[in-house]
Amino acid sequence: MKKVLLLLSDGFEAYEAAAFTDVLGWASVFGAEPIEVVTAGLHPRLRCTFALEVVPMIQISEVKVMDFDALAIPGGFERAGFYDDAYSPEFLDIIRKFADQGKPIASVCVGALPVGRSGVLKGRRATTYHLLDGKRRRELAAMGASVIHAPIVRDCNIITSASPATAADVAFALLEDLTSRRNVALIKKRMGFK
């Protein structure tokens, strides 16, 4: 069984997180092999961008990176406090540990910014939120990433994306990294994607 850590910051976007839980959940039930998604955060309760509350399964302090096959990071809103957690030393340390072990890291939208802040995108291709007059992309570039203006950018084991609209595509890309292209096609068909 594969295990994916879904790393949640206070202020994360529920839609972006749900893309991972749904795609990987469907894959676990109908796919080539089971995939367990484990949610982790810095607090016992997290408030999403639009006030939905979530209880993470474990705290970040309990994470043992060796127990996981991949890392998934949804983005969130600054005004909801996303960067307070996402830029914390504990959050960034988890990202570095996954990168050090060469494990897949998939982020949606501004979920790329803590990946950049961790230092693992220096000199690597990446993208992030494309609106706000390019503010988030400039921030990512200042962290050392080579910013590409594309919906999804893959650089070796790291996937980044430009908006919430890419969430399902990022989840499917992570599923392909964990299993196979054939398995992705099967799950897309089961879920009604064309």
Buried (B, 14 or more C-beta within 10 A) or exposed (E): EBBBBBBBBBBBBBBBBBBBBBBBBBBBEEBBEEBBBBBBBBBEEBBBBEEEEBEBBEEBEEBEBEEBBBBBBBBBBBEBBBBBBBBBEEBBEBBBBBBEEEBBBBBBBBBBBBBBBBEBBEEBBBBBBBEEEBEBBEBBBEBBBBBBEBBBBBBEBBBBBBBBEBBBBBBBBBBBBBBBEEBBEBBBEEBEEE
